[in-house]
Structures are given as structure tokens and as C-alpha cells.
Amino acid sequence: MKILVLGETSRDIGESLSAISSIEGDRVVALFSTSHDEASRASALGYKVYHLNTRNTEAAYKLLVKVYEAESPGLIVSVSTKNPRDVLSRLAGLLDLPLATNVRKISVGDGKIVYERAVLSERSISLEEADPPAILLVMPRLFKPIAGEGQGSIEELEPSEEPAARILEVKRKELGGARIEEADVVVGVGRGFRRREDLRLAFELAELLGGAVGGSRPIAADLKWLPEDAWIGISGKRISPKLYIAVGISGAPQHMAGVSGSKIIVAINKDKSAPIFRYADYGIVADLYEILPILIRKLKERKGLG
Ligand SMILES: Cc1cc2nc3c(=O)[nH]c(=O)nc-3n(C[C@H](O)[C@H](O)[C@H](O)COP(=O)(O)OP(=O)(O)OC[C@H]3O[C@@H](n4cnc5c(N)ncnc54)[C@H](O)[C@@H]3O)c2cc1C
């Protein structure tokens, strides 16, 4: 079965190739990027690369339709990141193809594409099959990218018409503080905090532990007390620190899906029946306004700062 792999970077393409490593058949790559260096890196993976030379998802989709018609793949795979998801859902809509997200295992048997996908906030696995051609979006950072195996060719594809929506400018976002994806210790803040100013307690605790502060969706997305980069959960960031301290967070499945990779979870919540305690390795049933100042004082004493 011929497989078309779509990605915005050679790393993402390497991850998708790794996800399909047990499936036999030709591979062809579509790189959706304006970087020629990235196209060279993608071709070093050893396959033919169609370079969709645009950042616009609508333009990329139109070019991808041409690749699809030229190659007739039985399977299209991409890491599930925002822009490829946009491009591939347009393709699925146009061609009426099945599309599955959150895929974590793929095989082919009896002419069917068989795959496992995480469902119910990643608490269950659904085993499914589809007739080819089908589109599968694999979970990001689950597969180790394959290393380059040679030199493939590159076919440049330029957008032929002006897309209906145009990108005017791309600005770098200001990131506040340490990145929660990289921190060993993350203090998570939830609606247990009554005022924005009170988050200083979490920042002080995080600083003493050499960590970063993240938040539940209400805090980061609704109240905007933290930048969006600090939003933890199924629709925010997935983190895997050595220590996650959840303060005033109830433990909704959508939040917990983002912290399931944490080595140790400590929960601080004044409600002893809060669901977070089911996930926590250590639980403190207490008012955060009483316990955080104590923790901060003790840590300062230990560091000789008290
Ligand atoms: C499609 C969808 C996607 C979603 N995606 C996400 C996501 O990515 N991330 C996310 O976080 N949520 C997400 N949510 C929202 C999620 O369902 C919860 O509503 C949210 O996580 C709750 O945030 P919270 O724990 O901060 O607030 P709450 O649920 O209101 O919990 C606050 C907790 O603080 C405790 N508390 C109150 N005062 C104190 C105090 N003084 N001291 C100690 N404890 C105190 C309370 O007992 C309570 O348990 C999503 C929801 C939907 C429908």
C-alpha cells in the first residue's frame, strides 16, 4: 500500500514514518513549509518529497489534492498538529475519506487499515479499522523520529492562485517565564485561587523549587490570568515533569490528560472528595491560602533564605 506522509517539519515526518514502520509499501512525503532547508532535511529521510511551498493551509490543501491525484495513496499519515489537521480535514471533506485523530498504533491486515486511538480524554483505547484510502493523525511526540536513510528527490510545488484568506504577518508570541513543557517541576494553578494577585504564591513556590507555573483552562484561557502557553490539558499543553503540584485544581479528565506523564503528582485542595486526589501520589487536604505560605516558609528556611 502506498503511504503519503504529510508534515510541516522533517522531525514530524520522521515521527509519522516511525508510526508506519511495520507497514510494507512505498512511501512518499509532502512537506508543508516555505523552508528549502527543511525540504532538504525531509528528502534526507530517503523518499520523494513534494515541497508544498506555502504557509497557508488553504493553498497547501490545493497542492495536496494534486499530490493525492498523482500518487493515489491508500493511507495518508501526519502528526496531529494544528496546520496538518486543518489541511487534512479539508482533504477528507473533499474526497469523503475517513479521518481518525489521536492514533497511537497502525497496521494493515486483510486489505484494511487497523489502528488504535486514544479516546475519552485518553483514558481508553478504541480499536478501529477503515477501508483505504484513509487519513490517520498520530499523537505528537509518541513515536521516535526515524533517522535519514539516504537521499530522496524534491519536487517543488508553488501555489498557483491567491488563497481566499491571506497571512498578513506572523508575530512571535511573548512567552511568560519558564516553559512548562521543559520544567522538571510545575506548579499548576486552578480556580481555587480567588484573585489574580494571589498567583504570586504559586510563582514563589515554583521559583523556590526551580520550576514553572501552569494553569487549568479557566485560569489560562477564560480568566487569562496566565499566558495561553501555560494552559495545561487536553486542549492545552501536555507536560511530563518530575513533580506536578496541582493547587486548587479539581482534577477534571480534560486537565488530567495533560499531566498524566508526570512522575509524581501532589494535590492541594480543600475538598477531600475532589477527583484530583484519585490521581495524586500525595494529597494535602487544606486551604491553599494556609498551606502555600507554610510550604514557602519551610522551603526558604531550608535554603537559608528565611
Ligand atoms: C472540550 C473541553 C476541553 C477542555 N480542556 C481543558 C484543558 O485542556 N485543560 C483544563 O484544565 N480544563 C479543560 N477543560 C475544562 C475542565 O472540564 C474543567 O472545567 C477545568 O479543568 C476546571 O478547572 P479547575 O480545576 O481550575 O476549576 P474547578 O473545577 O472549579 O476546581 C477548583 C478546585 O479548587 C478547590 N478550591 C477552591 N478553593 C480552594 C482553596 N482555598 N484551597 C484549596 N482548594 C480550593 C475546589 O475544591 C475545587 O476542587 C475542558 C473542558 C471541555 C468541555
PDBQT file of the ligand as one rigid body, heavy atoms in Angstrom, charges set to zero:
ROOT
HETATM    1  C1  LIG A 401     -13.871  20.121  25.407  1.00  0.00    +0.000 C 
HETATM    2  C2  LIG A 401     -13.259  20.561  26.711  1.00  0.00    +0.000 A 
HETATM    3  C3  LIG A 401     -11.894  20.717  26.764  1.00  0.00    +0.000 A 
HETATM    4  C4  LIG A 401     -11.303  21.103  27.968  1.00  0.00    +0.000 A 
HETATM    5  N1  LIG A 401      -9.958  21.231  28.012  1.00  0.00    +0.000 NA
HETATM    6  C5  LIG A 401      -9.378  21.551  29.190  1.00  0.00    +0.000 A 
HETATM    7  C6  LIG A 401      -7.953  21.632  29.294  1.00  0.00    +0.000 A 
HETATM    8  O1  LIG A 401      -7.202  21.444  28.321  1.00  0.00    +0.000 OA
HETATM    9  N2  LIG A 401      -7.429  21.941  30.493  1.00  0.00    +0.000 N 
HETATM   10  C7  LIG A 401      -8.190  22.158  31.629  1.00  0.00    +0.000 A 
HETATM   11  O2  LIG A 401      -7.631  22.423  32.696  1.00  0.00    +0.000 OA
HETATM   12  N3  LIG A 401      -9.526  22.091  31.536  1.00  0.00    +0.000 NA
HETATM   13  C8  LIG A 401     -10.132  21.809  30.357  1.00  0.00    +0.000 A 
HETATM   14  N4  LIG A 401     -11.485  21.773  30.291  1.00  0.00    +0.000 N 
HETATM   15  C9  LIG A 401     -12.265  22.224  31.466  1.00  0.00    +0.000 C 
HETATM   16  C10 LIG A 401     -12.396  21.148  32.534  1.00  0.00    +0.000 C 
HETATM   17  O3  LIG A 401     -13.500  20.317  32.262  1.00  0.00    +0.000 OA
HETATM   18  C11 LIG A 401     -12.607  21.806  33.925  1.00  0.00    +0.000 C 
HETATM   19  O4  LIG A 401     -13.730  22.645  33.879  1.00  0.00    +0.000 OA
HETATM   20  C12 LIG A 401     -11.402  22.601  34.409  1.00  0.00    +0.000 C 
HETATM   21  O5  LIG A 401     -10.221  21.840  34.308  1.00  0.00    +0.000 OA
HETATM   22  C13 LIG A 401     -11.626  23.002  35.850  1.00  0.00    +0.000 C 
HETATM   23  O6  LIG A 401     -10.593  23.865  36.250  1.00  0.00    +0.000 OA
HETATM   24  P1  LIG A 401     -10.198  23.998  37.784  1.00  0.00    +0.000 P 
HETATM   25  O7  LIG A 401      -9.843  22.664  38.330  1.00  0.00    +0.000 OA
HETATM   26  O8  LIG A 401      -9.213  25.101  37.867  1.00  0.00    +0.000 OA
HETATM   27  O9  LIG A 401     -11.557  24.577  38.437  1.00  0.00    +0.000 OA
HETATM   28  P2  LIG A 401     -12.671  23.872  39.303  1.00  0.00    +0.000 P 
HETATM   29  O10 LIG A 401     -13.160  22.630  38.681  1.00  0.00    +0.000 OA
HETATM   30  O11 LIG A 401     -13.652  24.943  39.624  1.00  0.00    +0.000 OA
HETATM   31  O12 LIG A 401     -11.906  23.438  40.637  1.00  0.00    +0.000 OA
HETATM   32  C14 LIG A 401     -11.416  24.313  41.602  1.00  0.00    +0.000 C 
HETATM   33  C15 LIG A 401     -10.940  23.468  42.775  1.00  0.00    +0.000 C 
HETATM   34  O13 LIG A 401     -10.323  24.312  43.732  1.00  0.00    +0.000 OA
HETATM   35  C16 LIG A 401     -10.670  23.856  45.024  1.00  0.00    +0.000 C 
HETATM   36  N5  LIG A 401     -10.531  25.005  45.912  1.00  0.00    +0.000 N 
HETATM   37  C17 LIG A 401     -11.353  26.095  45.999  1.00  0.00    +0.000 A 
HETATM   38  N6  LIG A 401     -10.863  26.972  46.898  1.00  0.00    +0.000 NA
HETATM   39  C18 LIG A 401      -9.745  26.400  47.411  1.00  0.00    +0.000 A 
HETATM   40  C19 LIG A 401      -8.816  26.814  48.385  1.00  0.00    +0.000 A 
HETATM   41  N7  LIG A 401      -8.933  27.994  49.022  1.00  0.00    +0.000 N 
HETATM   42  N8  LIG A 401      -7.805  25.988  48.679  1.00  0.00    +0.000 NA
HETATM   43  C20 LIG A 401      -7.660  24.783  48.069  1.00  0.00    +0.000 A 
HETATM   44  N9  LIG A 401      -8.525  24.347  47.125  1.00  0.00    +0.000 NA
HETATM   45  C21 LIG A 401      -9.544  25.157  46.799  1.00  0.00    +0.000 A 
HETATM   46  C22 LIG A 401     -12.080  23.341  44.894  1.00  0.00    +0.000 C 
HETATM   47  O14 LIG A 401     -12.354  22.388  45.905  1.00  0.00    +0.000 OA
HETATM   48  C23 LIG A 401     -12.061  22.724  43.500  1.00  0.00    +0.000 C 
HETATM   49  O15 LIG A 401     -11.756  21.336  43.553  1.00  0.00    +0.000 OA
HETATM   50  C24 LIG A 401     -12.104  21.365  29.115  1.00  0.00    +0.000 A 
HETATM   51  C25 LIG A 401     -13.484  21.195  29.034  1.00  0.00    +0.000 A 
HETATM   52  C26 LIG A 401     -14.056  20.800  27.852  1.00  0.00    +0.000 A 
HETATM   53  C27 LIG A 401     -15.556  20.616  27.810  1.00  0.00    +0.000 C 
ENDROOT
TORSDOF 0
